[in-house]
Every structure is written in structure tokens, then in C-alpha cells.
């Protein structure tokens, strides 16, 4: 499996995982709880209604993908410099 596929799967898992962390991923506004960080992934309205936000999931996946890709490249650069 290529490193890009692994980074994509990791960013997908982190996007879903952070949406359920109470301190970081959940915010409340007028009785509606929004889940996700840095963008909202979905909203829960309290009366068993919920919705997926339009571009939030895509933005979060791309955001974490870029972060993990940069970390991977820095790690490879450090690894190659020490060998």
C-alpha cells in the first residue's frame, strides 16, 4: 500500500474521530451541536435531526491529508539526512 493511500485513510479516520471529541470537536450554538474541527462535519439538532455540512468533511480530510503529508516528507528528509 502506498504512503499516499495510508495518509488518506489516516486523515479520514482523524476527521471522523475528532468530530466526537467533546472539548475539541463539538461546539454548541442555539441548541444545535456542531461536530468537527476545523470545519463542521455534521450538525445535530436535538430532536433526532441531523445533517451533514456541505463542504466541511471534504475540507477536513484535505486539511489533515496535507498536514500528514508534510509530516511524512519531513520525517523522510530527517531519516535520509541521518543515514
C-alpha positions in Angstrom: 0.0 0.0 0.0 1.4 3.4 -1.0 2.1 6.1 1.6 -0.4 8.4 -0.1 -3.2 5.8 0.4 -2.2 5.3 4.1 -2.1 9.1 4.7 -5.6 9.4 3.1 -7.1 6.7 5.3 -5.4 8.2 8.4 -6.8 11.6 7.5 -10.3 10.1 7.1 -10.1 8.4 10.5 -8.8 11.5 12.2 -11.6 13.6 10.6 -14.3 11.2 12.0 -12.5 10.8 15.3 -12.1 14.4 16.1 -15.7 15.1 15.4 -16.6 13.1 18.5 -14.0 14.6 21.0 -16.1 16.7 23.3 -13.6 19.5 24.1 -12.1 19.9 20.6 -14.6 18.6 18.1 -18.0 19.7 19.4 -19.4 23.2 19.8 -22.9 24.3 20.7 -24.8 27.2 19.2 -28.5 27.9 19.9 -29.3 24.3 20.9 -27.5 22.9 17.9 -24.4 20.8 18.3 -21.8 21.1 15.5 -19.3 18.3 15.2 -15.9 18.6 13.6 -12.6 20.6 13.6 -11.5 22.9 12.0 -14.7 22.8 9.8 -18.1 21.4 10.8 -18.6 17.8 9.6 -22.2 17.4 10.7 -24.8 19.1 12.9 -27.2 17.5 15.4 -30.5 19.4 16.1 -31.6 17.6 19.2 -34.9 16.3 18.0 -33.3 13.4 16.3 -32.5 15.5 13.3 -29.0 15.8 11.9 -27.4 17.0 8.7 -24.0 16.7 7.0 -22.5 20.0 6.3 -21.8 20.7 2.7 -18.0 21.1 2.4 -16.8 20.5 5.9 -15.9 16.8 5.6 -14.0 17.5 2.3 -12.1 20.4 3.8 -11.2 18.5 7.0 -10.0 15.4 5.0 -7.9 17.7 2.8 -6.6 19.7 5.8 -5.4 16.6 7.7 -4.1 15.0 4.5 -1.8 18.0 3.9 -0.7 18.0 7.5 0.2 14.3 7.5 1.8 14.5 4.1 4.1 17.4 5.3 4.9 15.4 8.4 5.8 12.3 6.3 8.0 14.4 4.0 9.8 16.0 7.0 10.3 12.6 8.5 11.7 11.2 5.3 14.0 14.2 5.0 15.3 13.7 8.6 15.6 9.9 8.0 17.7 10.5 4.8 19.8 13.1 6.5 20.8 10.8 9.4 21.7 7.8 7.2 
